[in-house]
Amino acid sequence: MSIEEFNNAIKNKIPSGYELKEDQDSYGNSQAWITIREKKYALVVANAIKAFKGRCVVATAYKEQNSHVVIYHFDIDGVIINLQLKTNDSTIYSITPILKSADWAEREIREMYSVEPVGHPSNDRLFLDYGLAKGVLNEYISLSKMQMGVSDTDILWSKVKKEVKL
């Protein structure tokens, strides 16, 4: 399967359009980054992944100012397809009914970021005690942002300075 074949499988099924960037890692492995404009079209991509006998490897999420970004990482015979979508209402359409391999990733996103995968077959928690609030990671600055010193606001450094006792 090539990225061109995958693109051909989805291009007429996403009427609002999408952005696709093709890349190769330092070992020559192909990967694609797909950004969809409407989150419901994640179901189209998931169906295409299934048709090519692919799987969801993992999903990642992070909070932006008033939204969340969710990125699914799929594998089809060594070709990585990354699907990025944004949700302004903290919901996504669950792809688990299409790809069982997305089960844990979507449950983790629900638990850690309070992004609800609508239509997911399980409400069980994976990691956190039921006494802890869903979306607990929304209250913290991600390690990657902290290591890079990147922040949309000065909130990171104001929190650091507040805790530093001289």
Secondary structure, 3 states (H helix, E strand, C coil): CCHHHHHHHHCCCCCCCEEEEEEECCCCCEEEEEEECCHHHHHHHHHHHHHCCCEEEEEEEEECCCCEEEEEEEEECCEEEEEEEEECCCEEECCCCCCHHHHHHHHHHHHHHCCEEECCCCCCCCCCCCCCCCCHHHHCCCHHHHHHCCCCCCHHHHHHHHHCCC
